């Protein structure tokens, strides 16, 4: 809003989005002193409840006071120029409506915590206090301390008083009106500051500099600092570059004298100043790398552009190793040259690490990177960089769809089939691929989906003509698809040729690979040492006290851990039930495979990449770089190693537990298994030498595995789409999962039956399944019951069905006995 819109006599109100799970905005009064500056999309600080101060976003400005409550004043305006764009506010509302959650939950996830304020209690002397006779001795001493400080935090007060429990004294002083408590609100984001040094004005001319050097002959340490400075900014460049100075670290980390530097600063020969610098370093190439497409890639890129003239969404179906990234780069360059923005989504941080290095060589500092391993301050820098126009192109994971981009020309969603794009907890339970499509369509951008194994839904849309389809069937350069061989575990066990969990075929090929100095990837989609600990005497199994699952045995950290609630226990020395010492591990995870490999191949350099080894910020990068540079012989990992990683020297991939993936009780199990096995297989033989993939299985005749062996996506899709049609599953229906939770099983079950009956009355038996116990029936001490809604897209008003579901959930919570039952709605559950 501009100043001339406002009248000094008019009272304005703002509807703000609060970061709370309440399905509406709240109205606050706008103080007159910043009425002319407040705008939609600006962040403000408001009081919510009695003691809570939160960051809110202005959604609407008007002159109508609320009818049911007295509007509180907005406490502070944080932005003159809004950090939340109209496009983002539209997206927040769309996500809240589509995924059946609250707009405040969307805002809370979307806005990085570095852009939210924190509050801290402080105390100060009450200037109106004039009854010192009321104070006790300790209180008098504390008041004297306060007189010498403007204010103190609670922790500061503890240090000055020298006692841990000062609550009674503080409470007494407040009661006597001697001190005032208040909340100091601060923004969390802090720019990175660099200290720099430069010559004072008057020493910038060549004559003045030489005279200065001569005058310091008797002070060689001071003279050496000036000479060091002139190495970085030569005399003939001083007039132009002296203003920018050099980093102070050049003098504090080398052999120069700190005291000599201080003397030169004191004399006024040098001066120190501070500048705000980027947290992302200066790894910008001198000359941008030029990408040259092969004939097949150029044809695919041209076809994508041609399809974009007909369709807004195009699916690029390119086999593993076909060079889709180069095609993306070609298209990104064209869009950026046209002045529009580009958003490039990837499913995993592990994938961003390798691709970012390649993209940086092409786009340099024009490109921003955004993912959850970044610190709050780093994410805020990217956010502000987009608002200020420094970043026209951003590559990021799921959360990057919330960035303030409002001039999108292209949205790329790579590996679009990946379930990592789906947010499970907390709300909003959105799918970044689908949100990315809506974001692009809203802004008039083109959307490119890429995958070697497209999701059934996306391929169906392409087959039925809603999406354009471009196919790339040739690997980049001279690389060929690997040979995929099924290894019969039944035959190996019968012949007693297994070595731990390794077939003799896989063992011998790893040995051969090591001899040839080639690299191996071992895939097992289960982390930890083994799934559980078992007593051989009484059959006791280690189970979580809060969830209906076994505790996973982690040998490296010597603990039993629940992968659902995070509960940890020490490994028992004896069975807690019968006291037997005969405890054994059952099954195997990545940690056990890593240990077995190190024992079987004692000279091999083995490294593991799973959630446990990649918790720190740079862990992904370090593991990938070490493997890429040949510092590791064997990489053991979970699904994160399957996603688009590109290694020159990998000639062998070994896959465990393929049967478990295929037979998991979920309608998408076969789709995920086909995608995972194909993607992992694609890591082998990505250069001139043909690779080999060994899949260990108990059923070599399994039809899905046979299709993986010959890379028959079309055959797999034809079979799967027929099954989905017959059994009324997506893409022919929309699935909504409703989970009811309570600490008491009976209450959760009763509420689930109540809700299911209400839904059945209107939607019918074909559309309402359940309630049934969840696959994991108890998590974090709450019992779970599921109701599944299958809503056909072409015969039903989905929006009306969702509205009815909302009404029934509200009605459930109006019932006294069901009031405390939690209800979680997951739209498009995967």
N, C-alpha and C positions, 0 to 999 in steps of 0.2 A: 504494500500500500504506500501511496505517496502522501506527503504532508497536506496537500491541498484537499484531499478527500475528507480529512478529519475536521470536525468542529470542536473547539475547546470546550463547548457546552455539552457535547454528546457523550454519553457513557457507552463504551464498547465492551463487548464480551467475546471471548474466544472459546470455541469448542476444541479441546485438546485430546490427543491420543495418549493415554497413559500406559505404561508397560505392565498392565495387570490383566488377568483373564476375565474381564468383564465386557460383555458384548455391546459396548456403546462408548461414545466420547463423553467427556465431562466439561461443563461450562465454568469458566473462570472470568473474573472481571479484569479488564485491562487498565492498569494505572495510567493516569493522564500523561505522566512524564515520558512514557515510551509508546503512547498510542499512535504517534505518527510514524514509528519505525517498525512496528510489528507486522509481520507478513505470514501468509500461509506457507507452511513448510519450515518455519523457524523453530529452533529449540527454545523452550522456556523452562524455568524451574518453578514448580508448584508444590504446595503442601497437599498431601493426600492422606487423609486420616489425621489422627492427633499428632503423631510424632514422625511421620515419614515425609521426607523431601525427595522428590523424583524429577527426572528429566522427562518432559513431555514434548510432543510435536503439535504445532498449531494446524488443525485441520480445516477450520472455518472461522471467519470473523464476522460479527453481526451486532445488532443493537438490542436483541431480545434477551432479557434476563430469564434464568431458569424458574419454572413455576413451583417446583417441589422442594427447593432448598436455597439457602442464601449463598450466592456465589462468593468464593474466596478470591482475593487478589492474586494475580500472577506475581511471583516474588522477584523474578529476574528474567530478562531477555538475553539469550546467549548469542543470537545471530542477527546482525543487521541484514546480511545476505543469506537467505535460507540455505541450509545444507541438505534439505530434503526437497526433491523436485516434484512438480505436479505429476510427472510420470510415475514416480515412486509411490506417491499417495494413492494413485489409481491402482497400482499393483498391490499395495497393502490391502485395499478394500476388496479387490478381486480374489486374492488368496484367502482372506478371511471368509468370504462368502462361499467360494468353491470348496475349500477344505474344511468348512464347518468349524471354524475356530474364531477367536476374538481378534480384532484388529490390533489390540494392544500386545497380544502374543506375537503377532507378525512383526510389529515395530520393535519389540524387545530383541528378537532374533536378527532383524535386518540391520539395525543401527549398532555399529561396533561399540563395545563397552568404553572405549577410549573417548567416545563422543557423549557419554553420559557423565553426569556429575556425581561426586561422592560428597557426603556430608560428615562432618566431624564435630563432636561436642567440644565447645570451648567455654571457659569461664573468665569473667572479668569483674573488677571491683564495681560495685554499684555507686555511681557518683552522688546519689542522694542519701547514702547511708551516713547517719550522724549519731549513732548510739553505741560507741565503742565499749561502754560499760556493760553491754549485754554479752560481750565475747569472753570465752574462756581463754586460758593462756596459749594453748596450741592454736586457737583460731586467730588470736592477735598476731602471732608469729607468721601465720599463713597470709593474713591480710597485708602485712609488711612486705612479704614476697610479692604479692600481687601488685602492690603500689609501684614496684620497679619494673613491671612487665605490663604491656598493653593487655595481654590475655595469655591464658595457659590452656593446654590440652589436659585431659585427664591424666595421661601418662607423664606429662611434664610435672604436674602437681605431685604425683607419687614420688618422683625423683627428688623434688625440693623438700618434701615433708620427711622422706626417708621411711615411710611405712607403706605396706602394700594395701591395707584396707583403710581408705580414707573416706569411704561412703558415709559413715555417721557424721563426720565433721562437715562434709560438703552439704549433706542434707540439713544440718543445723544452720549453716551459714545462709543457705537459701531461705530457710524458714525465718531467719532474722533479717532478711532482705539486705544482707551484707554483700552478696555476690549475685551476679546475673549469669545464667547459663544460656547459651545460644548455639545454633548450628552454623558452622562456617562451611559454605558450599564452594567447592572447587571443581574446575574441569580436570578430568584425569589426563587428557592429552598434554604432553609436554614436547615441544620441538627439540630436536637434537641440536645442541650448541657446540660449536668448535671455537677454540681460542686461537687467535691469529696474532702475528707480529708484523709490524711494518716500520719503515723509517719515518721519523717525524718530517712533516713538511719543512722545507728549508735545507734538507739533505738530499734532495732528489736530483740535483744537477751533478754532472760528472766532476766539476771542479770542487764542489762542496764535499762529495764523497771521498775524493782522493785526499783532500785536506783532513777529513775526518779520520781516514785510515792512518795518515802520517801522525796525527795528534795522539793516536792510541799505541804508538810504538812501545812506550814504557808499560803498557797494559796488554800483553800478548793474548791473554784469554778473552778480553773484550774485543780486541782486534780480530781474533779468529771467528767470533760470532758475526761480525760485520762481513767478513770474507765469505763465511758460510751462507749468509743471506744473499750475497751477490752471485753465488753459484746458481741460485734458483731464480733470481731476477737480476740479469746482467745490467751493468751501468747504462748501456744504451737503451734499455727497456724500462728504466725506472719511472720516467715521466708517465708512461702508459700503464704500467702494471703495479707500481708501488702501492696504489690505493687498495688493491686486493690482498696484499701481503702474502705471508706463507704460514703454514700451520706451526703453532708453537711447539708441537711434538718434535719437530726437526731439531730443536735445541735442547729439549728436555730428555730425549731418549738416546742421544748420541754421546760423544766424548766432550761436548762443550760444557762449560761451567755454569751451573745454575746461579751462583752468586754473581758471576760476571754479567749474565743476562739481567738479573735484578738491578745491578748498578747502572746498566745502559738504559733501563726503563726509568729508574729514578732520575737520571741525568736529563731525561727528555730527548735522548737520541733515538731510542726506539719507543714505540707505543703498542700497547696490547688492546685488541678489540675482539668482539664476539660476532659470529655470524650463524644463522640457522642453516644447517646442512641436511641433505637427504640421508636417510638411514640405509639406502640401498646401494651405497658404494659408487665407485666410478668405473664399473666393468663394462664400459661402452666401447665398442670396437672403433678403431680409427677410421676404417673403411667398412661400411656395411657389406655383409656377405650377399652375393648375388645368387639367386636360386635359378638353376637351369632345369627345366622340366624335360623328361623323356617324351618321346612321341606319344606314348600311351597316356602319360600324365597330362600332357597338353591337350590331347583329345578329350580327356575326362573333364578338365577345367573348362574347356570351351563348351562342352555339353551341359555342364552345370549352369553356366551363364545363359545358355540358350533355354534351358528348362525354367530358369528364373523369369524369363519373359512370359511364361505361361502359368507358373505356379509360384506361390510365396514360399513353399517348403519343398526342399529337395532332399532325398535320401541318397547318399553316396555309399554304395555297397562295394567296398574294396577289400579283397582278401588280405590276410595278414602279410605285412611286408611289402604292400603294393605302393607305398609312398604317398599315402593320403595327406600327411603333414605338409609336403611340398605343394600340393594342390591348395591346401588351406592358405599357405603363405602367399601364393600367387593371387588368390582371391582377396586376401586381406590387403595386400599392397594396392590393388585396384580400388577398393572401397576407401582406403585412407587418402589416396590421391584425389578422390572425389569429394573429400572434406567431411565424410561421415565417420561415426564411431564403430568399433568392432568389439564384440564380446565373444571370447573363445573359452568355452567350458570344457573341463576335463573331470573325470570321475574321482580321481585319487591324487593326493599330494605326491605320492611316489611317482606318478606319471608327470606331474608338473615339473618336477626337479630336472628330469632329463630334457624335456621339450623346451623348458624356459631357456636353458643354455643355448639351444639351437636358435630360438626366436630372438634372443638378445643379440646374437651375431648379425641378425638381419635388421631388427627394428631399433636396437640400442635403447636410449632413454625415452623414446616415444611410448614404450610399452610399460604398463603396470602389471604387477603380479599380486594376487589376492588369495590367501588361504589361511586356514585356522592355525597353522604352526607359526604364523607371524605374530609378533607381539601386538598389544593394543595400539601402541604408538605407530607401528609400521602400517597397520591397517588404516588408521586415521590418515596417514600421509597419502596413501593411495586414494582414499575417499576424497580428501581435499584436492589432490592432484587432478582428479577428474573434474571436480567443480571449477577449478581454476584453469582448466584447459590444457594442463601439462600432459595428460594421458588421454590419447584418443583410442588407444587399443589396450584392452586388459585381458590377461589370461588368468583363469582362476577356477576354483572348485565350486561346489554347489552354492555356497553363500554369496558368490560373486554376482548372482542375478539381482541382488538387492542394491548394487552400487548405483550412484546417481547419474546414470547415463540417459540422456534424453534426446540424442540425435543418432540413434543406431541405424546403420546401413546394413549390417550383417551380424547374425548370431550363429556361431558355429558350436554345435554340441557333439563333441567327439566321443566315440565309444558310447553312443546313445542308449545302448541296451543295458548299461550297467545299473545294478540296483543301488550302487553308492550314491546315485543322484536322488534317491528317496530319503527324506528325513523321517526318522521313526519316532524319536522322543527328544525333547518335548514338542508340543505344538508350536508352529504349524507343521503338520505332517505332509509337507508338499513334495512334489517331484520336480526337480530343477529342470529336467528336459521339457516337461509340459508347461511350466511357468515361463521358461525361456522362450518357448514358442509363442505364448500369449504376449509376453513383453515385446518380442519382435514384431508381431502382427499389429499391436497397438501403435507402435512407432513407425509403421510402414517399412520395416526392415525385411530383408530376405533371411530365411533360416535354412542352414545346411546341417543335416544330421549325418554322422559318419559312423560306420561300423563294418567289421568283417563278418559279424554275426548279428544282424539287426534284430531288435525285439519283434516278436510276432505282431504286436500292434502296429509298429511303424511300417513293417514290410507289407502288411495287409492294406494300410492306407496307400502305399505306393502301388500295390497291385490293383487296387480299385480306382486309381486315378486321382485321389485327393492330393497326394504328394507326387512330385516328379521323381524319377528313378534313374540314377546313373550307375553303371556297373564297371568295375575295374578288376579284371581277372588275371592280370599279369603282375608278378612280383617285380620290385624295383631292380634295375640293372640286370646282372646275370643270376641273381638269386632264384632258387627254385623252392617250391613247397617241400617240406620235409617228408621223409618216409615215416608212416605211423604204423607201429606194430603192436598187436595185442599180445601180452604175455600171460599165459595160462597159469594162474596161481595154484589151481587144484592139482595140475600135473606136477608142478614144482614141489608141492608139499608131499605128494605121493612118492615122488622120487627122492625126497629128503635133500633137495639141493638148495633150499632157502638159506640165506645168511641173514639172521635176524629177520627183518621185514623186507629184505631185498631178495628178489629172484636172482638166480644165477645169471640170467641173461643181462639184467640191469647191472649187476655187480661187475661182470666181465667187461661190459661196455664202458663203465666208469673207469675201470682200470686202464682200458685201452685209450680212453680220452686223456687221462693223466699222462700216459706215456707219450702221446702225440702233442702234449702241451696245449690242449683245447679245453674249453670250459663246459661245465655241466650245470643245468638247473634241475633241482629236485622240488617237485610241487606236492604239498600236502595241505589241504585246506582245513587244518585244525592246529591251533597253536598249543603250547604247553608241552610237557613231557609225555603224559598219557591222560586219557579222558577221566580215569578214576583209579582209586586205590581199593584193593579187595583183599579180604582175609580168606586164606585157603581153608581154614578150619570151620568157621561159622558162616562164611559167605557175606560178612559185613561189607558194605560199600560206603565210602566217604561221601556224605551228602551235605548240602547246604542247609543250615538251620532256618533260613529265611525263604528259600526257593526250592521247588520240587525238582531239583537237578543234582547230579553228582558234582563234587568238587574236583576240579582239574588239578592234577599233580604237576607242579612246576619245580623241577629239580634245581635249576640255577639259583632261584631265590629261596629254595628250601621251604616251600609252603604249599598248602592246598588252597585253591582260589576259585571263587564262583565268578563265572564270566557274565552273570546277569546282574548281580547286586554289588559285586566287588568284595564280598566277605572273604577274609583270609584266616587261615588257621595254620599252626605249626604241624609238621608231619609227625604223626604219632609213632613212637618207638615200638608199641605193641598194640594189638587190636583193643579198642576201647570197650568192646562188648565181652569178648572171651579171654582177653589177655594174651592171646597167642602172638608170637613174634613173626608168624608166617604171613607177612603182608607182601602183596605183589601188585605191580602196575598192570593195568589192562588197556590194550590198545596203544596207539602211539600218535604223537603230535610232532610238530617241527623240531621241538627241543630234543626229543629222543632221536630223531633222524640225524640231527646235527651231531649228537654224541656218538651214534653208531658209525657215521661216516669218518669221524676223527679217529675212532678205534680201528676201523677196517683199513683205512688209507692214512697211515700215520704221518706221511710226508705231505699230504694234501692240505691246502689252505681253504678251510671251510668257514663260511659266514652265513648267518641266519637273518632273514628279513621278515618280521611279523610285527604285530602290534606291540609285543613286549620289547623288541629291540629298536623300535623307532619312535619312542615317546619324546625324545628330546628334539629340539628345533632342527638341527642339521643332520640328524641320524640318517634320514633317507638319502640325502645328498652324499654323505660320507660312504655309505654302503654301496650305492650305485657307482660313484666315482671309482672306488677301489676295485669293484668288479670290472668296470669299463676299461680301466687302465691295466688289467691283467694281474692285479694284486691278490686275486682270489681265484681258486680253481673250481670250487663248487659253491653255488648259491642255493640255500634251502629256504623256501618261503611259502606263505599262504597266498590267497587270491591276489594280493597286491603285486605279486611279480608277474601276473598274467596280463596286465593292462598296458599294452602298447610300448613296453620297454624294448629298446633296440641295442643289442650287443653283437659286435662283429664276430667274436670268437666262440660263441655258443654253438656247439654242434650236436649236443645231446640233451634231451629233456626226459626226465623220469617222472611219471605221474602215479600217485598212490590214491587209494580210496575212491576210485571212479564209481564203483558200485554203490557206495553210500550216497553219493551225489545224485545218482539216477533214481534211486528208490526212496528218496526223502518224501514224507507224506505231504505233498503240496502240489497243486495243479501246475505250477510253474517249474517243478523239479527237473523235468526232462529238458525244458528250454534252457535253464541255468546250466545244467550239466553239459549240453551241447556247446553252449557259448564258452563256458569255462575251459573245457577240454580243447576246443578249437583255438581259443586265445592263447592258452599256455603252450600248445603245440607250435603256435606261430612264433615263439621266441627262438626256435631252432633254425639254423642254416639261413641267416638273413643276408649272407654275402655269397661269394662264388661257390663255396663248398656246400653240398647238400647235407641237411641235418637229419637226425634220427630222433623219433619220439617213441618211448616205450611206455605203454599204458598197462599197469598191472591190474588184472581183473579175474574174478571167479567165473565169468560167463563171456567167453570170447565170441559167442554167437549173438550177443545182445544187439538188436537192430540199430539202436542209437549209436552204439560204438562203431558199428560197421559204417554208418554214415559219416562219423567223424574221420575214420580211416581214409575214406575217399573224398573228404571235404565236400560232401553233398548237402549244402545248405538248402537248395531248392527241394530236394527229396524230403529232407527233414521238415521243412516248412509245410509242404503239401500234406504230409501225414498229420502234423500237429494242428493245422488250421481246421482240418476235418474233425479232429477230436474235440477241439474247442467249440465248434459249431454244434456237434452232437450233444455235448454236455453243458451247453449254455454258459460258456466262460468268455472273458475278453478275448478278442476285440468286439464280440457281439453283445456283450453286456458290460455294465460298469459295476465293479465290486466295491461295496462299502462294508468295512468291518467295524462292528460295535462291540467293545469289550467292557464288561462291568466288573469292578474290583471292590473287595471289602476284606477286612481282617477276619471276619467270620464267614465260613464257607456257606452256611445256610442263608445268610442275608444276601450274599452275592448271587446265589442261585435263584432265590425267590424274586429278586429284582430283575434278573435276566428273563425269567419266565413271564413276569408281569409285562415287561417291555415287548417281548416277542409276541405275546398274545395281542397286544394293541396293534403292533405292526401287521400281524397276520390278518386281522380284521379288515384292513384296508388294502394291503398289498397282495395277499394271497400266499398259499403254500409254495408255489413255484419260485417266488421271489424272496422268501424268508427262510433261511436255514438256521437251525439251532433253537434254543441255546445248547451249547456243548462246552465241556471243560476245554480250556485252552490247551494247546500242545504242551506248554509248560504251565501246569495248572496253578502253581503258586510262585510268585516273585515278590521279593521284599516283604514277606509276611502277609501278602494279600492274595486271596483266591481269585482266579480269573475265569470268567465265562464269556464265550464268544457268540455273537449273532452275526450271520453273514447275509447281506442283502445283495441279490443279483438283479440288477435293474437293466432291462433291455433298452438299447439306445434309440431304436426306431419306433417303439410302440408306447413309450412312457415319457411323461414330462419329468425329467430327472430333477429339475429345480424344485418342482412342486413336491416330489418325493422327499427331497432333503428338508424342505420346509416342514413337512409332516413329521419327519424323524426328529427335528428340533423340538417341535411342539410336544411330542411324546416323551422326550427326555426331560423337558421342563415339567411335564405332568408327573413323571416318575419322582422327581425331586420335591414335588408338592406333597407326595404321600409321606406321612410321618415315618413309617418303618423303612422307607427307601432313601430318606433324605441324605444319609451319609455315604451312600454308594457312589463311587467314582465311575464316570462313564467316559470312555475314550473312543472317539470316532476317527476312523482312518479311511479317507476317501481315496479310491484307486489303490487299495492295499496291494502290496507286492510280496 
